[in-house]
Amino acid sequence: MVYPSLSFDNGSPIHPVSAMDYLPVESLRALQLHRLKATVLYAYERVPLFRRRCEELGVEPRHIKTLSDIRLLPFSKKIDLRDEYPLGLNGASMLETARFHCSSGTTGKPICITNTPDDIAVWQNGAMRCLAMYGINASDVLQVSYGYGLFTGGLGLHYGGEGMGCAVLPTSGGNTERQVMLMRDLGVTAIACTPSYFLRIMDEARKQGVDFRRDTKLRHGIFGAEPWTVEMRDNIERETGIVAHDIYGLTEIAGPGVAGDCEFRTGLHIWEDHFYPEIIDPETLEPLPDGEVGELVFTTISRRGTPMIRYRTRDLTRLRTEKCPCGRTMRVMDRISARSDDMLIIHGVNVFPGQIEAGLLRVPSVAPHYQIVLSSTDTLDLFEIKVEVTQEAFTDNVGAMENLRRKVLEAVKSIIGLTPRITLVGPGTLPRSEGKIKRVIDNRRKGQ
């Protein structure tokens, strides 16, 4: 297929890796259907669990004639990967396998995903398309501070950066003092890590007297792997002067590079020529139309190692109906700020940590570090939020601190409708993360 010549508003030609981003919608839907049919047939023939579930529903590959027929197929969930551990959902033989990636197994067996060489190429392509969309190119120095190894974050951005011609600095997570030193000394222009770890880097830079605008060349932050709010993004940009980009991925689907935001920030463009999205009602499991909020479901329509069909991500979002001003035809989803399994039920009210974060960051004297602590008595839940105060605002003046505490309480209460206990703590008091941060400590009795 020959694509038309495309350019950005400034007249510069787009990066060749981005050509598919602008595929005419009719051509995109035809490609999706072709790949969906092939993937369903492949999984039906090679993945016993998928075949059994299709048989239970009376569905065969020949029944998939349109994209809407995807609703005939069974869902898959993370528990399937654990129940079939290690390789029960494999579609590829060991000779066809290039690499394994696994999640942490902190709550039991890990999930294990098989990748063929083509699967890795698709993953790298997605990461490259995100980087190109962010304006990152061969002149950039990319510091990858996601964890390497079984976790998909580090290697995903590493290969994406190398594919774009960047000079890649594979720092992984940890040793934050050295991370700041290398960032300065090697002229790093872009960093990829979790947003919570970048907050840790910001703390360390502040301790060393490093000003990001004055002392570094950093211009881009590529953040993902955990929900983060618009308020957190604004805080990072205000403090450092960088542009904070959102990147989405998950081990089960492809790691970072499934979706990313463009310069207009209307949401995250999904590379749906490889990852077909649906939104479902998490209770009824019925598909929802574009524009309605629900649970994000993905089907990998070009993966062969571990094909995932109608995988329930537990991420809550919506697919947008309006066209993005950037011209990309790939659908946009709202940024992920909550997961259905992160929801807390407090005094009968559904609360997400992201809501609390959004409220806290409306108060200028509060640092972006907080911890939610839940406990219980015989009759009720106890709900406390520990919040760090900025160095400038922290004081021994009891009246001033009480006034700030009331402001924080009102900001949180206005969003969640509950009245938690607010505990203000000094700078550097709460735990920091070198990977994904744990925001919630739930000490309530089991069974409640």
N, C-alpha and C positions, 0 to 999 in steps of 0.2 A: 504494500500500500504506500502511495506517495502522499506525504503531508504537505499542506500549504506552508509557505514561508511565514514564520511567526516572529514577532519582535515585541519587546517591552515598549512602554511609552517613550523611553529615551532613545528609541531607535536601534538599540543594540540587539543582536540576534539572541534568541534564547539558547540555553545550553542544549545540545543534542539529546541529552538524557531526558529532557522535559517534553519531547515531542508528543508522547502519549497523553500528557496532561490535558491536551487540547483536542483530543479525538472527538469528532462529531458524535453527538449522543446516540444517533441511530446506529452508527458503526460500533460504538462502545457496547450497546445493548446486544447487538448481534455477536460480538466477541464474547461477552459474558455468557450468553446462552450456549454458545459452542463449547466453551471451557467448562461450564457447569455440567452439561451432558457428559462430557468426557470424564470429569472428576467423579460423578455419581457412578458411572459404569466401572471405573477403576476401583473405587472403594467397595462397590458391591462384589466385585470379583476377588478382592485382596484383603478386605478387613472383615473377619467373621462377625464381629459384634454389629457392625453397620448392616450387614446382610440380614442377620437374625431380626433386627429391629424393623427393617423394611418388610420382611416377610410377615411379621406380626401385624403390620399396618396394611398389608396387601399391596405394597408399592414395589414396582420394578423400574429399572432405569428407563425403559421405553415410555413410562408414563410422564417423564419430564419433557414436555413439548414447548413450554414457555417459561419465562423467568418466574412468573407467579406460581408455577407448579412447585417451586421450592418449598412451599408450605405443606406439601404432601409428605415431605421427608422428616425423619425423626431428628430431634435435637440431640446434641452431645454436651456434656458438662465436664468440669474438672474431675469430678469423682470417677468418671469413666476411665480417665487416664491413670488414676491411682488404682482402681480396681483391676485394670488390665496391665498393670505394671509388670515388667518393664516395657515390653514391646508388643503388647496385645493389639494396639491400634495401628501398628506399622503397615504400610503398604509396600515398602521397599525391602528387598533382600539385603543381606549384609554386603554383598558385592556392589550393590547400587548405593550404599550409604557412604556419605562423606564425613558427617559429623553428628554428634549428639549434643543436645542442650537439655538441661534439667532445671526445674525450679528447686528452691530449698525444700527439704523434707521435714520442716520443723513441726508439722502437725501430723506426721505419719510418712508414708511412702512419698517420694518426690514424683513429679510428673516427668516423663522422659519423651523428648521429641526427636525424631529422626529426620535428618536433612540429606537430600541427595545433592550433587553438585548444582543441578538446575535450581533447586530450592534456595540454595545459598546465593546463587546469582540473582534470583528474584528479590531476595531480602536486601542484597547489596544495592540493587537497582532502586528499591523503595527508599533506602537511606540516602542515596545520591540525589534522587528527585526532591527529597525534603531539603537537603543542603543547597541544591541549586535554587530552590524556591526562596530560601533564606538569604540568597545573595552571596553564598560562600563559594569560592572557586580556588583555582590552583595557587593563587597568591596568598592564601590563608594558612596560618599555623593553627592546627586543631588539637587542643588538649582534651583527651578522652579520660574523664575521671569517673566514668561508670565502672563498676566491677567487671573484671575479666574472668574467664573461666566458664563455669556452667551457666552463669547468668548471661542473658543475651545482650545486655546493654553495651558492654565494652566492645566486643567484637563487631557488633552491628554498626556502630558509629565509626569504628576503626576502618573497616573495609569500605564503608561509604565515603569516608574522608580520603582514603587512598585512591578510590575510584575517581574522585573529583580532582585528584592531583595535589591535594593538600599535603603539607608536611605534618605528619601525625605524631603527637607526643602521647604515648600510651601510659599515663601515670596511674591508671586505675584509681581506686578509692584509698583513703588513708594518707598518713604522713603529710598532713595539711600544710605544715610549715614549709616543707620542700615544694609542695605544689605551687605555693605563692612565689617562691624563689624562682622556680623554673618558668612560671608564667612571665615573670619580668625579664629574666635573662635571655629567654629564647624568643621573645617577641610574640607571644601567643595572641592571636586575634579572635579565636573562637574557643569556647569550652563546652563540653557536653557532660552533663551529670544530672543527678536528681536535684530538684530545687532546694530541698532541705540541706543537701551537702554543699550547695553553693552558698547558702546562708552561713555554713561553717567556714567556708573559704573567706567570706566577707568578714567574719569575726576575726580570723587570723590576720587578714590584711590590715584590719584596723589596729590590731595589737602591734603589728610591725611598723605601723605608720605609713602604710602603702595606700596611696590614693589611686583608684582605678583610672580615673581620667588623666591624672598627671603622670603616673609612674608606670602604666602599662599600655599596651596597644589593643587591649581587649575591646571588641566591638559587638560580639555575638555570644549569647548563652543559649544552649540547646537543652531544654529541660523536659523531663518526662519520668516515667516509671512509677509515679505516685500522683494522686490528685493534688492540684494546686489551684488557687483561686486567682481571679483577675486582680484582686487586691494585693496578693503576693507578687504577682508579675509587676504591678505598678511600683511596689515597694523596692523591688530589685532594680528596676530601671532608674528609679529616682535616686537611689543610693550610689549606683555605679556608672550610670550613663550608657550602659550597653542596651542592645535590643534583646529582649527575652523571647525566644521562640518556643513554641509548644510542639513536641513530637510524641507520637503515640505508637505503641506496639505492645505485644504480650507474647511470652514464650510460646504459648499454644498456637499462635497464628504466624508470627514471623519476627518477633523482637521489634526494636525501634525502626520505624520506616514504613509502618502501615498507613500513617496519616500525619499531616503536619499543617501548620497555619501559614497563610501567605501574608503579604504586606498589608492587606486590608483587614485582616483579623476578623473575618466574618465567621470563623470557625476553623475546623481542620479538614483539609481536602483528603479524602480517602482514595488510595490508589486502587480503585474498584475494578480495574482490569485484572487484578490478582486477588482481591479480597472483597467478596460480595457482601454488602451490609444489609441487615434488616433491623427494624425496631419492633419489639414485641411487648405486649402487656405482661409484666413479670408474674402476674397472678393467673390470668386466663391462658397465657401463652399464645394468644391470637396476634397476628401481625397488625401493626399500627401504620397508618399512612404517614408519609413524609410530613413533618411539622409537629408531630405529637411526641411527647417525651415518654420514653420507656427504656427497656433493656436492650443494649446493643448485642446483636448476634452476627457472627461472621461465618462465611463459608470460604475456604481457601480453594479457589477455582483453578489454580495452576500448581499446587503442591502435590508431591508424590510420596515423600518420606512418611509423613503422618498427616494424611488428608483429614481436615477437620470440617465437618458438614454441620451447619446450623449450630455453631458453638456459642453457648451462652456465656458472655463475658462477665456478667454482673455489673457492668458499667452502665450508668444511666445517662442518656443523652437524647438527642433528636436529630433527624436528618432534615436539612433546610431545603426549602423549595425554591427560593429565589436564586438567580444566577449571581455568581461572584463577580465583582468588577474586574478581577484579574484576568478573566476570560477562560479560566480552566473549566472543563466540563465535568470533572470528577465531583461527585456530590460532597457537600460540606456537612460535617456533624458539629454540634456544639462541643466546646471543650469539656473534658471529663472533670467534673468537680466533685463527684460522689459515686460511690459504688453501693449497690443494694445491700451487700454484706458488710458494709461499714456503718450502716444505720444503727443508731443507738435509740433504744426506747427508754425514755426517762419520764417518770410520772405519767406514763401513757402517751407521751408526745414523741413523734419521730424526729430525731435530731441527727444531722450529719456534721462531722468535724469541720467540713468546709464552710458551713454556715457560721460556725463559731469563729473560724479564722477570718472570714469576711468582716464580721463585726469588730473583732479586735483591731484589725488593721485600719479601721476608720479613725482610731484614736492616735494622733501623731506621736504622743510620748511613749507608746508601747512598741517594744521590739517584736520582730516576727518569730518569737519563740514562745511556745505555750504548751501546756500539758493538761489534758482532761483527766480527772481522777474521779472514779465512781466507786462508791461503797454503799453499804446498806445496814439498816437496823432491822428489828423484827417487823416494823410497820412501814418503813419508807426508804426510798433511795436517797443517798446523799450525793450531791453534784457539786464538784469543785473545779474551778479552772485556775491553774497557776499561770501567771503571766509575767514575763520579764519586762522591766522598765528600761528605757534607754539610759545610757550613761548621763546624758544631759539632764534628764528629768528626775533621775534617782536622787533622793534627798532624805535627810534626817527630820525634815519638817513634817510632823505628823499630820497637820492640817492639809498640807499640799498633797500628800500621798493619799489621804482619805478622799480628797476631791477628785483625784485621778481615778481612784478605785470606783467611785460612783459613775464617772464618765464611761469606764470600761463596762460596768454592769449594765448601764442603760443601752450602750451600743449592742451588746450581746442580746439583752432582753428584747430589744426592738426587732430582732430577726427571728429568734427561736420561741419567744413568748414565755420563757421560763426565767426564774430568778436563781441563778447558781451562786455559790459562794465564790467570790473573787479574791484570790490571794496574789498580791503583788510581790515580786521577788527581784533581787538585784541583778544587774548585768552579769551574764556568764553563769548563772545559777543552774539553769535547767540543762538536761542532757543534750548533747549534740549528736548528729548522725554522720557517719561516713558512707552511708548507703541510703536505705529507705528509713525514714524517721518513724518512731512509734509515738503517736500523739495521745493515745488513749490507754489509761491504766484502769482496767475494770476489775475491782475487788469485790463486786457483788457476789452473793452466795450463788452457787450453781443452781439452776432450776428456776431462778427468778426471771 
